[in-house]
């Protein structure tokens, strides 16, 4: 009976101690998430393909992403970028 008790206690300790160590040293502790911040840019362009393509490539090379196209006053498209 006494030997069984000692075995159970040592088994409990052998499971509990490593679990506590892993829990205390966990490098993946939840951290407060930083809010994403975006910058937007609206660019009016001439309605021809070459002008639009030039502007798209220019902004794309600078890290801007096209998120929408608005027709504005129906003669000058507006390209809406975010970064």
HUPEGI-V429535 format. One record per residue. N is the residue number from 0. RES is the residue in one letter. SS is DSSP state (2 for helix, 1 for strand, 0 for the rest). PHI is phi as a letter, one per 30 degrees, with the letter a starting at -180 (999 if undefined). PSI is psi in whole degrees, -180 to 180 (NA if undefined). Layout:
BEGIN
((N	RES	SS	PHI	PSI) (N	RES	SS	PHI	PSI))
END
This chain:
BEGIN
((0	X	0	999	-45) (1	X	2	d	-37) (2	X	2	d	-37) (3	X	2	d	-39) (4	X	2	d	-44) (5	X	2	d	-40) (6	X	2	d	-42) (7	X	2	d	-40) (8	X	2	d	-44) (9	X	2	d	-35) (10	X	2	d	-44) (11	X	2	d	-43) (12	X	2	d	-40) (13	X	2	d	-23) (14	X	2	c	-41) (15	X	2	d	-43) (16	X	2	d	-51) (17	X	2	d	-35) (18	X	2	d	-43) (19	X	2	d	-40) (20	X	2	d	-46) (21	X	2	d	-39) (22	X	2	d	-40) (23	X	2	d	-32) (24	X	0	c	14) (25	X	0	d	113) (26	X	0	d	-8) (27	X	0	c	40) (28	X	0	d	140) (29	X	0	d	135) (30	X	0	c	157) (31	X	0	d	130) (32	X	0	d	132) (33	X	0	d	135) (34	X	0	d	140) (35	X	0	d	141) (36	X	0	c	132) (37	X	0	c	152) (38	X	0	c	139) (39	X	1	c	151) (40	X	1	b	132) (41	X	1	c	126) (42	X	1	b	124) (43	X	1	d	134) (44	X	0	b	163) (45	X	0	d	150) (46	X	0	d	22) (47	X	0	c	152) (48	X	2	e	-43) (49	X	2	d	-43) (50	X	2	d	-45) (51	X	2	d	-44) (52	X	2	d	-40) (53	X	2	d	-46) (54	X	2	d	-42) (55	X	2	d	-46) (56	X	2	d	-41) (57	X	2	d	-49) (58	X	2	d	-37) (59	X	2	d	-40) (60	X	2	d	-23) (61	X	0	c	7) (62	X	0	j	7) (63	X	0	d	146) (64	X	1	c	130) (65	X	1	d	125) (66	X	1	c	-19) (67	X	1	a	158) (68	X	1	b	126) (69	X	1	c	143) (70	X	0	d	-5) (71	X	0	h	-119) (72	X	0	c	19) (73	X	0	i	-1) (74	X	0	c	-23) (75	X	0	b	108) (76	X	0	d	147) (77	X	1	c	123) (78	X	1	c	127) (79	X	1	c	119) (80	X	1	c	155) (81	X	1	b	153) (82	X	0	b	NA))
END
